[in-house]
Amino acid sequence: MPRKKKFWSHPPEGTSASLYQSNSLDNAGDWQCLCDPLHKVVVPLHWQCRVAKTEGEERTARLPVVPVFLPFRGCPVRCVFCAQDVQTGLADAHHPLPPEFQRAEFQRAEPSVPAPQDSSGQPGAGIAKVLSEARQDLRQRPEAGQPPAELAFYGGTFTALPENELAACLDMANEALEQGWISSFRCSTRPDRVDAPVLRRLRAAGCGVVELGIQSFADSALAASRRGYTGATALAACASVREAGLKLGVQLLPGMPGHTPAHFAHDVPAALAAGADMLRFYPCLVLEGTGLAAMWREGLYTPWELEPTLDALAVGWLAAMRAGVPVIRMGLAPEQGLAEAILAGPVDSELGGRVKGRALVLAVREALQSLAAKQQVVSAGGFALRLPRAMQGFFWGAGGDLRPVWTALGLRALAFEEGIEPQLLLMPPRV
């Protein structure tokens, strides 16, 4: 018979006497016994725990991505906050930044400038090189026994590439599909650079996902950041992607010039209502070599502080999770040279985990408030949490910074188990 697991009778090292943890608790009967004096009050946290049931599902969920970075290519403007060469770890030597853009007085007066384009009839040397490298990487995957990957065109504005370059990218993707190296591909672009013909072309070529760098749906923030389009344009682009039968990704940039936490609190629901299948949260950072760097140095821009950023992202992440929409990225990927280029802004190497920890706190607080609103008295005995093991990595926060928050809420016992749904259980008063 299986071994019965119990609460620890004493707190483990590093915890307070009133708050203890077990990582190997417990059967359902034990948890119900805790709630007997309180009529077995067990509250679900409405937290989706997606556990792969089969090896095939797990492999699908972890589909590898082979990225093709095209910094600044096709971009109609050079956005004030953008440093794609640093963000992607790939310099665009074929199209260097205009020297005048480096001058602070120019950046202050005009943060967005037209990006240089190649009018030749052949793909740029830079693009030809990255396509060749991606083709070689994809070709080697079957030889190494690796499953088909997803090809991803990132950086730049994919749907605004010169025709010769767009055709070269699609030809390479088509070859990869025919050879079985990839299952599909995705691309990122601006919301003001999509229309029905180009989206039909992408789908016919095997594209599965179009990610829109919307940044925000707030007109005032878009104007302050000189994005060159409105929230209505962004919503129309989302509708076009969905109508074309493509999955929709929405990239948001909390903290960009003119953007407030209140804007972000609206952006996430707006993206979900527009049919987003996935989201990315990129808190705005001040990067060297951008117009934003000059604005920051002259006191014309103040980035968000880290703590308010974590709180804002936690609200957005929780809303997305409850809608069944994954946030597939929070913060910039740690490319080579990125750390040295960051001048200011809410950067944290554990950003994603810290956001999820705060989101869980919000979910628990909401559950307790719901009990109080229903006139179910929350016992002075506090509460216990029964959580999936996947939450263990972010529960206590970075360096245990969420420990006092949990103590103040009334957490008395904690257990992590495999393959369960999160539950909050009211505990009997201490005797």
VENQUILIN-V152155 format. One record per helix or strand of 2 or more residues. SS is the DSSP state (H for helix, E for strand). FROM is the first residue (numbers start at 1). TO is the last residue. If there is no record, write none. Layout:
ss:SS from:FROM to:TO
ss:SS from:FROM to:TO
This chain:
ss:E from:20 to:22
ss:H from:28 to:38
ss:E from:42 to:44
ss:H from:55 to:61
ss:E from:65 to:69
ss:H from:84 to:88
ss:H from:93 to:95
ss:H from:99 to:102
ss:H from:104 to:109
ss:H from:125 to:143
ss:E from:149 to:154
ss:H from:158 to:160
ss:H from:163 to:179
ss:E from:182 to:189
ss:H from:191 to:193
ss:H from:196 to:204
ss:E from:207 to:215
ss:H from:219 to:224
ss:H from:231 to:243
ss:E from:247 to:252
ss:H from:261 to:273
ss:E from:278 to:281
ss:E from:285 to:287
ss:H from:291 to:297
ss:H from:306 to:322
ss:E from:326 to:330
ss:H from:338 to:341
ss:E from:342 to:345
ss:H from:351 to:373
ss:E from:383 to:388
ss:H from:389 to:393
ss:H from:398 to:400
ss:H from:403 to:409
ss:E from:411 to:417
ss:E from:423 to:426
